[in-house]
Amino acid sequence: MLDELAAALRRHPDRPAVLAARRSGTTRVRATRGDLAGLADRYAAALHHRGLTEGDTLGVAVRPGPRALSVMLAAFRLGLRVAVLDPSAGADVLTARLRLAAPALVVADAAAQAVAGWARPLARRAQLDLPRLDTIAPVATVGRRLPFTAPALGGRGGPTPDRSGSDGDAVVIFTSGTTSAPRAVVHTRASLAAGMRQVVDLVRPRADEPVLGGMFFVLVPSLASGAPVALPARSPKVLARQIVQVKPQASYLTPPQLRALLAETPRLSGRFYSGSAPVSAALLDRVKRAGASEAWGVYALTELFPAAAVEQAEKAAFTGDGDLVGAPLPGVRAQVDDGGQLLLLGPGQADRYLGAEPHDWVATGDVGRVEDGRLVLAGRCKDMILRAAENIYPGLYEPALHVPGVNLAVLVGVPAGDGDERLVAVVEPEPGTDPGKLRRALAPVLDRMGAARPDRVVFAAVPTAGRSRKPDRAAASALAAARLADASEQR
């Protein structure tokens, strides 16, 4: 699909490719198709000039948009593997992940470097934290340079090798693990292309009609099909005006984005798709009542995307137990293991976890069943917490909570409605510990947790169960929910 996009961008170079919203909701052209092709050419030449070659890993810390996409296209042409850097993961976790990926070069925009440098205290308030990138690999700046940023990647011209026909690794996406043993999903060029084709078949983008969405799996299939992409405004109010002005044929927003948008009573149009978190029938119903012609819930994993989809009418008609996520998409097969976990197999599945052997069936981590040819979920097999479309693995962050004075600490999710959760740290102080001092000791730890920073910290004895008296997460979640409810009633 990336090679299809590279060729497609050179056709009709003057047509809009990426659109952005102004505060008024009106739209400006941020990049034409020719702009993207030209940027990709220059970045490929610059990376080649720096000595990067087929199989090398390129770390990318660039905000979604034309530059990030052009870097991806340049890496694809040179046969590089891209490791995606998520500034919301927290500095400690991200450092471990980058050491595993071992990038030959990190390209970052000025904003990412500011988060890792002079703007770190301010960025932490927004739950962003990056380590000093230049302690892991050489760094080059993509886009406008600012003081204290790395030298520019540059815009060199000249011939570059074209290795886009090879089928090596394409992208590394970190999902879970620990700081000592990170886990990362590796997609090859073939699996990435297969997943993108599934998106095209599901969304059915038409040329020259805008698609709204900011994720990579929205940008590539849409642009390859000839459709410009409008990047969603961050403000729900501006986004509501943007949708009226752009009139997208299709839109992809996460459930938290949808809930914030619907609070503005927008006038929607076209087809809407949502995923990355549970999508309830009630949420899809609200989307259609706001004017969407279709409202789809998409079931996808980093290891296999997309896997299944269901439209609002079908989901609303389901009366069985569990969460109907729809029929597997063409080529996707499903089965259930002896423990009740749903397993998937399909053309868009990742090749392996970084450092591991290639896998066969993908373990979803979801308890589920296949009913009348459709997938129905019944909850998570393990204790992953899902907040605002972000997967949070407690084991990544709980060890750091055990500062002096802490006897035991766990992170738990408390249901917040519509499939979302609030993240609460239940911290059991050692006897005689001053809670005020303990809260101050925890402050720098919480600052480093990025998107996993708890919504609340509750000081209480952590419930335990079983012969080994392991933390009872269900009981801890109930305790946290009761404390939150008490605090709400006292207001």
C-alpha positions in Angstrom: 0.0 0.0 0.0 2.9 2.4 0.7 4.3 1.8 -2.8 0.8 2.4 -4.2 0.7 5.7 -2.3 4.1 6.8 -3.4 3.1 6.3 -7.0 -0.4 7.9 -6.5 1.0 11.1 -5.0 2.8 11.9 -8.3 -0.5 11.9 -10.1 -2.3 15.2 -9.9 0.4 16.8 -7.7 -1.5 20.1 -7.3 -4.5 18.5 -5.7 -5.0 18.8 -1.9 -3.6 15.9 0.2 -3.7 17.0 3.9 -6.2 19.6 5.2 -6.1 21.3 8.6 -8.8 23.2 10.5 -8.5 26.8 11.6 -10.1 27.9 14.9 -13.1 29.1 13.0 -13.6 25.6 11.6 -12.7 26.6 8.1 -10.2 24.5 6.3 -6.8 25.2 4.8 -4.6 23.0 2.6 -1.6 22.0 4.7 0.0 20.0 1.9 -0.7 19.0 -1.7 0.0 15.6 -3.1 3.1 17.0 -4.8 4.3 18.5 -1.5 4.2 15.0 0.1 6.0 13.4 -2.8 8.7 16.1 -2.8 9.2 15.9 1.0 9.6 12.1 0.7 12.2 12.4 -2.0 14.2 14.9 0.0 14.0 12.9 3.2 15.0 9.7 1.4 18.1 11.4 0.0 19.0 12.9 3.3 18.7 9.6 5.2 20.7 7.8 2.4 23.4 10.5 2.7 23.6 9.9 6.4 24.5 6.2 5.7 21.3 4.5 6.6 20.7 1.4 4.7 18.3 -1.5 4.3 17.4 -3.1 7.6 18.4 -0.2 9.8 16.0 1.1 12.3 14.8 4.7 12.2 13.2 6.2 15.4 10.5 8.7 14.5 9.2 11.3 17.0 7.2 13.5 14.7 3.7 14.7 15.2 1.1 13.2 12.8 0.8 15.1 9.6 2.6 15.6 6.3 6.2 15.4 7.6 5.6 12.2 9.6 4.0 10.6 6.6 6.8 11.7 4.3 9.4 10.3 6.7 7.5 7.0 6.6 7.5 7.0 2.8 11.2 7.8 2.7 12.0 5.0 5.1 9.9 2.6 3.0 11.8 3.5 -0.1 15.2 2.9 1.6 14.1 -0.4 3.2 14.4 1.0 6.7 12.4 -0.2 9.7 10.5 2.6 11.6 10.2 2.5 15.4 7.4 4.7 16.5 8.2 6.9 19.6 5.2 7.7 21.8 5.9 10.6 24.1 3.0 9.7 26.4 4.6 6.4 27.5 6.9 8.0 30.1 10.6 8.6 29.9 11.7 5.4 31.8 9.5 3.1 29.7 10.4 4.8 26.4 14.2 4.6 27.2 13.9 0.9 27.6 11.9 0.5 24.4 14.4 2.5 22.4 17.3 0.5 23.7 15.6 -2.6 22.5 14.9 -1.1 19.1 18.4 0.2 18.8 17.7 2.9 16.1 20.6 4.1 13.9 19.0 7.5 13.9 16.1 9.3 15.6 14.3 12.0 13.6 12.2 14.4 15.7 10.4 17.6 15.3 11.2 20.6 17.5 8.2 20.0 19.7 9.4 16.4 20.6 12.9 17.7 21.4 11.4 20.4 23.6 9.5 17.8 25.5 12.7 15.9 26.1 14.6 19.1 27.0 13.8 22.6 28.1 10.0 22.3 28.0 9.9 19.0 30.0 8.3 20.5 33.2 5.6 22.1 31.1 5.1 19.0 28.9 4.6 16.8 32.0 1.5 18.7 32.8 0.2 17.4 29.5 1.3 13.9 30.3 4.1 14.0 27.8 7.6 12.9 28.7 10.6 11.9 26.5 14.1 10.9 27.6 17.1 12.8 26.2 16.9 11.4 22.7 20.6 12.0 21.9 21.6 9.6 24.7 20.1 6.8 22.7 21.0 7.5 19.1 22.1 10.4 16.9 19.2 12.9 16.4 18.2 15.0 13.4 15.4 17.6 13.3 12.6 17.3 10.8 10.8 20.6 10.0 11.6 24.0 11.5 14.7 24.1 13.8 14.5 25.9 17.0 17.3 26.9 19.5 18.8 23.9 21.3 17.4 21.4 18.8 19.5 18.9 16.8 20.9 19.7 13.3 18.3 19.5 10.5 17.8 16.3 8.6 18.1 18.5 5.5 16.5 18.4 2.1 19.1 16.9 -0.1 18.4 16.0 -3.6 20.0 13.4 -5.9 19.5 9.7 -6.6 18.6 7.3 -3.9 18.3 3.5 -3.9 14.7 2.2 -4.2 14.2 -0.9 -2.1 10.4 -0.5 -1.8 10.0 -3.9 -3.5 11.6 -5.9 -0.7 9.6 -7.5 2.1 11.5 -6.8 5.3 10.3 -5.3 8.5 8.2 -2.1 8.1 7.3 -0.8 11.5 7.9 -1.5 15.2 5.1 -0.6 17.6 5.6 -1.0 21.3 2.6 -2.3 23.3 3.5 -3.6 26.7 6.1 -5.5 28.7 8.2 -4.0 31.4 11.1 -1.5 31.5 13.4 -4.5 31.7 11.6 -6.5 29.0 9.6 -4.3 26.6 7.3 -5.9 24.1 7.0 -4.6 20.6 4.9 -5.7 17.6 6.8 -6.0 14.3 4.8 -5.6 11.1 6.4 -6.5 7.8 5.7 -4.6 4.6 3.4 -7.4 3.5 1.3 -7.4 6.7 1.1 -3.7 6.8 -0.1 -3.6 3.2 -2.7 -6.3 3.9 -4.0 -4.3 6.8 -4.3 -1.2 4.8 -6.2 -3.0 2.0 -8.6 -4.2 4.6 -9.2 -0.6 5.7 -9.8 0.4 2.0 -12.4 -2.4 1.6 -14.1 -1.4 4.9 -14.1 2.4 4.5 -14.5 2.5 0.7 -12.9 6.0 0.2 -13.8 7.8 -3.0 -11.3 10.0 -4.8 -11.4 13.8 -4.3 -13.8 13.6 -1.3 -12.3 14.3 2.1 -11.8 11.7 4.8 -11.5 12.9 8.4 -8.9 11.2 10.6 -5.3 11.6 11.9 -4.0 8.1 12.3 -1.5 6.5 9.9 -4.0 3.8 8.9 -6.4 6.5 7.9 -3.9 8.7 6.0 -2.3 6.0 3.8 -5.4 4.1 2.5 -7.3 7.4 1.9 -4.5 9.2 0.1 -3.7 6.0 -2.0 -7.3 6.0 -3.1 -7.1 9.7 -4.1 -9.0 11.1 -1.2 -7.6 14.1 0.7 -7.4 13.7 4.5 -8.6 16.3 7.0 -6.7 16.2 10.3 -9.3 16.4 13.1 -9.2 19.6 15.2 -8.2 19.0 18.8 -11.0 21.3 20.2 -14.4 19.6 20.1 -16.1 22.9 19.3 -13.7 23.5 16.4 -14.1 19.9 15.3 -17.9 20.2 15.2 -17.5 23.3 12.9 -14.8 21.5 10.8 -17.1 18.6 10.0 -19.9 20.9 8.8 -17.4 22.8 6.6 -15.5 19.7 5.2 -18.5 17.4 4.9 -16.2 14.3 5.0 -17.3 11.1 3.2 -15.9 9.1 6.2 -14.5 9.9 9.6 -12.4 8.0 12.1 -12.5 9.1 15.7 -11.8 7.3 19.0 -14.6 6.8 21.5 -13.3 9.6 23.7 -13.1 12.0 20.7 -16.6 11.0 19.8 -18.0 11.6 23.2 -16.4 15.0 23.4 -17.7 15.9 19.9 -21.2 14.8 20.7 -21.3 17.0 23.7 -21.2 20.0 21.2 -24.5 18.7 19.6 -22.8 18.6 16.1 -24.4 18.1 12.7 -22.7 15.0 11.4 -22.6 13.6 7.9 -21.1 10.7 6.1 -19.9 7.4 7.6 -18.3 7.3 11.0 -15.8 4.6 12.3 -14.5 4.3 15.8 -12.2 1.9 17.6 -9.1 1.7 19.8 -11.4 1.2 22.8 -14.8 -0.4 23.3 -17.5 1.2 21.2 -20.9 0.8 22.7 -24.2 0.5 20.8 -25.4 3.6 22.7 -22.5 5.6 21.4 -23.0 4.5 17.8 -26.7 5.3 18.1 -25.9 8.8 19.2 -23.6 9.2 16.2 -26.4 8.2 13.8 -28.9 10.4 15.6 -26.5 13.3 15.1 -26.7 12.8 11.3 -24.2 10.1 10.3 -25.4 7.9 7.5 -23.5 4.9 9.0 -21.8 4.3 12.4 -19.3 1.5 12.7 -17.4 0.0 15.6 -14.1 -1.5 14.5 -12.3 -4.2 16.4 -8.6 -4.1 15.8 -5.4 -5.0 17.6 -1.9 -3.7 17.1 -1.0 -7.3 16.1 -3.9 -7.6 13.6 -5.8 -4.7 12.2 -8.7 -4.4 11.4 -10.1 -7.7 12.5 -13.9 -7.2 12.6 -16.5 -4.5 12.3 -20.2 -3.9 13.1 -22.6 -1.2 12.1 -24.9 0.4 14.6 -28.1 -1.3 13.4 -26.6 -4.8 13.8 -25.1 -4.0 17.1 -28.3 -2.5 18.5 -30.2 -5.6 17.4 -27.9 -8.0 19.4 -29.6 -9.2 22.6 -27.1 -11.8 23.7 -24.6 -11.5 26.5 -21.3 -9.8 25.8 -20.1 -7.1 23.3 -20.8 -7.9 19.7 -17.9 -6.6 17.6 -19.0 -8.1 14.3 -18.1 -10.6 11.7 -14.4 -11.2 11.0 -13.3 -9.2 7.9 -12.4 -11.2 4.8 -9.4 -13.5 5.3 -9.6 -13.2 9.1 -10.2 -16.5 11.0 -11.1 -16.9 14.7 -11.0 -19.6 17.3 -11.1 -19.8 21.1 -8.4 -21.5 23.2 -9.0 -23.8 26.2 -9.0 -20.8 28.5 -11.7 -19.0 26.6 -9.3 -16.5 25.0 -10.1 -15.4 21.4 -7.4 -16.2 18.9 -7.2 -14.6 15.4 -5.3 -15.3 12.2 -5.3 -13.1 9.1 -3.4 -11.5 6.3 -2.9 -8.2 8.2 -1.4 -9.8 11.3 2.1 -8.9 12.6 5.0 -11.2 12.0 6.3 -11.4 15.5 7.2 -9.6 18.7 10.6 -8.0 18.5 13.3 -10.5 19.5 10.9 -13.4 19.4 10.0 -16.1 16.8 7.3 -15.6 14.3 3.9 -16.4 15.7 0.9 -18.2 14.2 -2.4 -17.3 15.8 -2.6 -13.9 17.5 -3.7 -14.1 21.2 -6.1 -11.1 21.6 -6.1 -11.0 25.4 -9.9 -10.9 25.2 -12.3 -13.6 26.5 -14.7 -14.2 23.6 -16.7 -16.6 21.5 -17.7 -17.0 17.9 -21.5 -16.9 17.6 -23.3 -17.3 14.3 -20.1 -16.3 12.5 -19.7 -13.2 14.6 -17.2 -12.2 17.4 -18.6 -11.5 20.8 -16.3 -10.3 23.6 -16.7 -10.9 27.3 -13.9 -8.8 28.8 -10.1 -8.9 29.2 -8.2 -12.0 30.1 -5.7 -10.0 32.2 -5.7 -6.8 34.0 -5.0 -4.2 31.3 -6.7 -0.9 31.9 -8.2 1.0 29.0 -8.5 4.8 29.5 -9.3 7.3 26.8 -8.4 4.8 24.1 -5.0 4.2 25.7 -3.9 0.7 26.8 -2.3 0.9 30.2 -0.4 -2.1 31.6 -0.1 -1.8 35.4 3.0 -3.9 35.6 4.9 -1.3 33.7 4.4 1.4 36.3 3.6 -0.2 39.7 7.3 -0.9 40.7 8.1 2.8 40.5 5.2 3.6 42.9 7.1 1.7 45.7 9.0 4.7 47.0 10.2 4.7 50.6 7.2 4.7 52.9 5.0 2.6 50.5 4.1 -0.9 51.7 2.1 -1.9 48.6 0.7 -0.1 45.6 -1.4 -1.2 42.6 -3.0 0.6 39.6 -6.6 -0.3 39.0 -9.3 0.7 36.6 -12.7 2.0 37.8 -15.6 1.9 35.3 -16.4 5.4 34.1 -19.2 4.6 31.7 -19.4 3.8 28.0 -16.5 1.3 28.2 -14.0 3.8 29.6 -12.2 3.6 32.9 -10.6 5.9 35.4 -7.1 5.0 36.5 -6.6 5.0 40.3 -3.4 4.2 42.3 -4.2 2.5 45.5 -1.2 3.1 47.8 -0.8 1.4 51.1 1.5 3.4 53.4 3.9 1.8 55.8 2.7 2.1 59.4 3.5 5.5 60.8 4.2 7.1 57.4 3.1 10.8 57.1 0.7 10.8 54.1 1.8 14.4 53.2 5.4 13.4 52.9 4.5 10.3 51.0 2.4 12.3 48.5 5.4 14.6 48.0 7.7 11.6 47.5 5.3 10.1 44.9 5.0 13.4 42.9 8.1 13.0 40.7 7.2 9.4 40.1 3.7 10.4 38.9 5.3 13.1 36.7 7.3 10.4 34.8 4.3 8.2 34.1 3.1 10.1 31.1 -0.3 8.9 29.9 -0.4 6.4 32.7 -0.6 9.0 35.4 -3.5 8.1 37.7 -6.6 10.2 37.9 -6.6 9.8 41.6 -4.3 8.4 44.3 -6.1 6.7 47.2 -4.2 5.9 50.4 -5.6 2.7 51.8 -4.7 -0.9 52.7 -4.5 -2.9 49.4 -6.8 -5.9 49.5 -5.1 -9.2 49.1 -6.4 -12.7 48.4 -5.3 -16.3 48.1 -2.6 -18.4 49.9 0.2 -16.1 48.7 -1.9 -13.0 49.6 -1.4 -11.4 46.2 -3.1 -8.1 45.5 -6.8 -8.6 44.8 -7.3 -6.3 41.9 -11.1 -6.7 41.7 -11.4 -5.8 45.4 -9.0 -2.9 45.0 -11.0 -1.5 42.1 -14.2 -1.8 44.2 -12.4 0.0 47.1 -11.2 2.8 44.7 -14.7 3.1 43.2 -16.2 3.5 46.7 -13.7 6.2 47.6 -14.3 8.1 44.4 -18.1 7.9 45.0 -17.6 9.2 48.6 -15.5 12.1 47.4 -18.1 13.0 44.8 -21.0 13.0 47.4 -19.0 15.2 49.7 -18.7 18.0 47.1 
